[in-house]
Every structure is written in C-alpha cells, then in structure tokens.
C-alpha cells in the first residue's frame, strides 16, 4: 500500500523494517538553531535521516528579494533527496515534533513538486511515536545514497505576479495560512510589516488539527475547506515564508480536494515590494 498524504504511526511502524521505506526527521525550532539536531541525536525514529529546514529544504535567502525560506533549486533538491536514499520506488515518511505543521509538510510538498508521490507525513509526529513506545535510536544514522529521478511539476507554484493577478480572478481564491492575529496585523513577531495580502482570506493551518495533535479526518477537513473556498476553482495558499502553507496544501489533499497551489515566497517576499497591496483588517 502506498501512502500519499498522512500515515498513522502504527502503519509506519509495520513497515519500519523495509528497505524501500525512508523515514526523514524534519524537526525544526526556528528560534533555536541547533536544537533540532541535538534532539535528533538524543532520540529519533530508528533509521530516520535528519533533514535541516534551512540547509536541506530551503534555498539561499536574497535580502530584499526572496522570502525567508525560498525553495531550493531543482538541482540542489535532487541532490539532497538522493543523499537521503530516496529513489523511484521509495515510500517516504516525513515527521516533525508533533503535528507535521512545519518542515515535515515542507518536505512532503517538495517531494510532490519533484514528481515523487509516495510520501506521507507521520500523523501526530515524533511525540506520538514515542508515546506509543515505538522503536527509537540515538546518534547519527548512515545516509543511504540513491539516484533520485526528479521530474519537477512547476505548475504547482504561483509567483507574486500570478498571485496579484489571481486576486482579480473569481475562479481563484488566495488563503493565508498564518494565525488570525498575524493575518489581521495584530501580532506580527517575525516579519517587518504586519498584515496580509489584500483580498486574501484567512485559513490558519492550526485549524486542520484535532485535539489529540494529529490531523482531523478527511471528512472534517473537506467540510472546512469547502466553507473557505466557496465556488472558487483554484486555491493558492501562502503563509509567512512558504513553510506552514505546505501544511494547508497537505490537509487540502488529505481531504480529497486535490493539489492546491503554493505561493512559496509568501508574506515575507510579498512585502519586499511596497507596490504590492496589503491590508491589516478582515477584507
């Protein structure tokens, strides 16, 4: 069986021994550099490779031009995925600390972008894996290199100019994945300008999660997104830097809604051009 959105810890554990399954630890603590690696060395899913959000899952930042987490180049990403031991027949399981809300969803999206569909995020993340007493290991795992056959799907993204055009196209809806407070410009703690893309709706990624920390059911997610998108035919998600918006894209796919579009530059890129329209209250 192939998993393409979410995988339960029990299902992942049942396949932990398989050589054609690769587990990737994507834990990330944005304000504490080095913490994720230290925690990985302390304990991780047995056999899991470590992926660093800044070094492995993002490209170089160009101040005043890019957002905080630009996409890696296709060449760099292809090399990284090969270094992780991912080949054509590999089932990938990405996980982070708890919910798949940060870099695990980013890796999931990057693999889809690179043409690899057999990738899923571990529901509930590493905390659920530990709580169930499933196998863990310490130290660094050996990286099993492979040839990754990339076939990039450039149609999965929209750039700033395309987002701007979509705001006037009734067939599109643009949705902000950050908290309601950041969307409204009431509590901006990361970027130098507060607010949201004028005309965009609010769809916090946190509302895809159930009380137990895993994702809501596909039916619950379908109802949520159905109420958000109305009659729009295409959905573009963005966030602060393109990372947490990937979780909304993941949840949208898990709901059976298909593959939404991503604006990778997101708010942190949008605000580099003062001519781009912004707002600080609900439209």
N, C-alpha and C positions, 0 to 999 in steps of 0.2 A: 504494500500500500504506500502511495506517495502522499506526503503532507505538503500543502502549498500555502497555508496561512498560519494556523495555530496548531500546536501539538501538545497534548496532555503529557504531564511528567511520566505517567505510567506507560504510555505508548512509547515515549522516547527511551525510557529505561529498558523496555523489552527489546530494543534494537541497539543498545549501547555496545554490544559486542561485535557488531557488523562492521567490516572494513569499508563498506560503501556508505557509511554514515559518518559525517564530520560534525562535531559539536564545537561551537565558537562562543567563547566567553566575551561578551561585549560590555561588561560593567563599566560605568563611567560616572565620575563625580566631577562636574565641570569646575567647581570652585576649589577642588583639592587635587592638584596634579600629583600623580604618582600613587594615589590611594588605590585606584582600581588594580594596578599591577601588584601592589602589596597584598591586597585581599585575594587576588588570584593565586599568588604564591602560597598563601596561607591555606586556601581551600577552593577547589573548583570541581565541576563535573569531571569525573575520571576520563582522561583522554582529550579534554577540551583544549583547543588552541586559543590563545589570547589575542584579541583584536583591539587596537587602540583607536578611539574615535578620531583623535587629532592626526595621528600618523598614518593609519591604515585606511580609515573610512572617510577621510576628507582630503581636499587638495590644499595647496598653499593659499593663504589669505593675501589679497592685494588691497591694502588700506585705501578706502575711498572708492573702491571699485566693486569688490566682491562682498558677500555676506560673511558671517563668522565661521561658517562651515561649508565652503564651496565643495562641489563634487570633485572627487579625484579624476584625473584624466583617464580615459579608457585604457591607455597603455599601463598606467600605474595600477589601476584597479585589477586589470587582467593579471599582472604580475603578483599582486597581493593574494588574489584568490587561488592562483596556482601554488603559491607558497603555503597556503592553508591546507593544501591537499585536495582541493575541490576539482573534480573532473566532470565529464558529461553525465555519468551515471550516479553522481553523489547526491545523497539526501543530506541537506544541511539543516542543523538545528542551531538557531541563534538564541542566546539568552542574556539577560542582564540581571540586576539585583532582584527585581520583583515583578514588574508588570510588562516588560517589553516596550516601555514608553519612550525609551531613548535610543541608544545605539543598536540594540538588537533589531528594532524595526528599521533602522537606517541600513543595516547590513541586509536585511530581508529585501528592502527596496532596491539596493544596489545590485543584488543578485538578479532580481527581476529585470532591472534595467540592462544588465549584461546578458540577458537571454536565458537565465537559469531559473526554471520554475519550481524545482524540487527543494524548496526552502521554507521553513516554518519557524515561528517564534515559540519558545517554550512558555506555555501558559503558567502564569504565576512566578516565572523566573527562578533564579537560584534559591531564593528563600523557600519556595515550595518544594524544590528538590531536596533541600536539607531537611525540611520539616517531615518529609516522608522517609527520611533515613536512607536515601538512595546513594549509590557509590560516589565518593569524592576522592580527590587526590591532592597532594601538596607539590610545590615546586613547579618547574617548567616542563612542559611536555615537548617531545620532539616533533617538529613540524614535518609532516609527510608531503613533500613537494609533488606536484602533478602538473599536467598541461591543462589549463582552463580554456575551453573553446568559446570565447566570447562572441556574441552576436548582438550588438547593442541596439536597443529599441529607443531611438532618440525621440520618438513621438510621445513618450511617457512624460516629458517635461514641457513646461512653458517658461519663457523668459519674461523679463519685466515688460517689454513692449507688447508681448502677447497677452499678458495679464491685463495691461491697460486697455487693450482692445476688447478683451472679454468682458470688462466691466460695462460696456455698452451693447453687449450681445445678449439678448434674452435667452438664448439657448445655453448660456454658461451661468454658473454661479461660482463665486470665489469665497472660500471659507477660511477663516483664521483659526488656527489650532491652539492658540495660547489661551490662558485663563481669561475669564470675562474682565477681570480687573486690568490686565495688561491690554486687552483689546480696547477697552474704553479709555485707556491712558491714565488710569487712576493709580497704578502701582508698577511703574517701569523700573526694574532693578538691573537690567543688563544693557540695553541699547540706549544711545544718547538722545533719542527722540521717542516720545511716547505717542501712543495712538494706534491706528490701524489703516490699512488701505481703504480709502474712501469708496464705499459701495460694497465692501466685503461683509459677509455675515460672520457671526461668532459660533464656533463649534469646538469648544475645549476638548482636547484629546482625553482628558481625565474622565470625561463622561462616557467613555467606551468601557470603563472598568466596573466590575461588580464589587460588592463589599468585601469579598474574600481576596481581592487583589488581582484576580485573573480577569479575562475578558468576559463581557456579557455574552449571552447566547446570540447566535446568528439572527434569530427572530427579533430579539430585543434591539440589536444593532440596526437591523433593517427598518424597524419602526422609527428609530432615532433619526437615521439618515433620510428616510422618506419625508419626515416632517421638516427637515432642514433644507432639502433641495427642491421641494415642490415639483414644478414642471420642468426644471432645467434638465437638459440632456447631457451636459458635461460638467464635471465638478473639478475645480482646481483648489488644492489645499496648500496653505503656507503656514509658517509659524515664525519664530524669531530668526532661526538660521537654517531651516530646512530639515532639521533632525526630527523633532517631535511631530511635524506634519506627516512624516512617514508612518507614524503610528495610526493616524487617521486613515491614511491610504490602506494600511493593513486591515484595520477594522472594517472599512468600507468593502474590501474584497471578501473578508470573512463573513460579511452579511449577505454575500451573494450578489452584490451590486456591480461587480466588475472592477476594473482597474481605474481608479481616479487619477487625475493628473497632479503633478507636483511642481510647484514653483520653488526650485532649490535655493535660490538666493534669498527668498523670503524677506521679512521686515528689515533685517539688518542690511540687506542690499538695497531694498526699495528706498530707504531713507538717504542713501548716498547721493541721490539726485533730488534737490529741493523742488524740482518742477513736477515730480510725481505727486498725485493727490493723496492727502492723508486726512483723517478725521479723528476726533477724540471723544465722540459720543455715539450711541447707537444710531445707525442711519434710519 
